[in-house]
């Protein structure tokens, strides 16, 4: 531990910077380092942490309450591909006009989809009616 004036003198002799590390400590903690290099290292660390962070991708699949079998199978194949790629799936049934009377059909359709995609992902949110949409979320299973 050096007094501030001596610390400044040491930093000048070494042609480095005196950086305050912990200002709230008594006495304040300072370090003699190359500040530009310190900032560079910190940016590098932050960038590495950001790269490791997982980005959640949400893919959507839209059905009508009376989606026929062929369309259903086609969309199910896409859903399987999305889940295998590691994206979350937002499956929803959109009710237009008076088709809201087929709420049960929409729910049956989504539950059937959830059951058939059971080996690829697990249901995160059961089918829920929000306005004219019945929405269900499926998260991918972790690949080991």
N, C-alpha and C positions, 0 to 999 in steps of 0.2 A: 504494500500500500504506500503510494506516494502522494504528496500534496499535489494539487492541480497544477501549479506552476512547474514542478519538477516533471510531471507527466507530460505536459506540453513540450518541455525542453527535450525529453527523450524521444517523443514523436517527431520533432523537427530534426533531431540528429539522425534518426533512422529514415528520414524522408517518407514517413507514413502519416496516417491520420489518427487522431484521438477520437474514438467513437464512444458515446455514452450508451452503455448496454442496458443498465437498469437504473433509471432516473429516480425511482421511488425509494431505493435502498438508502440507508444512512450509514456511511457516506455513499454517494452515487458511484456505481460501478462503471468504469471506463476500460476500453481496450485499445491498444495500439495496433491498428491493422491498415491494410490498403483498402479504402472504402469502396473504390470502383470494383475491385475484385470481390469484395464482400457482397455488393449488390448483384454482381453477375452470378455468383454462387447461389444466392437466394432466388433469383429468377429461374435458374436452372432447376433448383429443388421444387419450386412451385409448378413449373412446367411438367416435371416428371410426375408429381402428384396428380395434376390435372389429367394427364394421359392415362393414368391408372384408374381414374374414376370411371365407373360404368355409365354409359349414356342409355337411358331407357327409350326405346323406340316403340311407339304404339301404332299398330296397323289396324285399320278398320275394315269390317266386312258388313255389308248392308243387305238385309233381306226384306221382302215384303211379307205380309201375313200369309199369303197364298203362293209362296215360292214353290215351283214344281220340283220334282225329284232330280232332274238333270241339272238345273241351276244350283240346287242345294249341294249336289255332289261336287260340282265344279268349284263352288265357293269353299267347300270343305277342304278340297285339295290345296287351295291357296292358304287356308287357315293353317293346315299342317305344315306347309312350307314356312310360313311366317314364324310359327312356334319353334320349328327346328332351327331357324336362323337366330333365335334368341329374342325375338320381339314379343311384346305383349300384344294381346289380341282384344280388340273392342268389337264385339259382335252386337249388332242391333237390328231390330225389326222396326221399320218405319211405317206408321199408319197414316194413310192419306184419306182425307175426307171422312166418310162414314165407316171406313174399314176398322175404326177403333172398336167396333163391336166384336172383332175377331181377336180380342186380347188373349184369350186362352190359346188360340192357335199359335200366336206369336210366342207365347211362353213355352208351349210344347216344342216348337221349332228350336228355340234356344237351348232348352234342356236336352233335347235330342243331340244337338251339336256338342254340348258340353260332355255328354256321355260318350260320344264317338271320339272326342279329342282327349279323353281321359289319360291315355298313355303318353301324350305329347305335352300336356299342360294341365294345371289345376285351376279350378274356378276361383277367382279372387273376389268376385262380386256376383251374387245370384241375379237372375233377370229382375230388373226393377223398372217400372213404368215412370218415365219422366216426360211429361207433356205428351207429344205424339210419338215418342220413341220408347221402346223397351230395350234397355241396355244391359249387357253382361260383359264382364272382363275375365279373360283367361290369361294367366301368367305361365310362361314356359317352364318346364321342369329343368332342373339343373343337369347339364350333361357332365358325366363323370369320366 
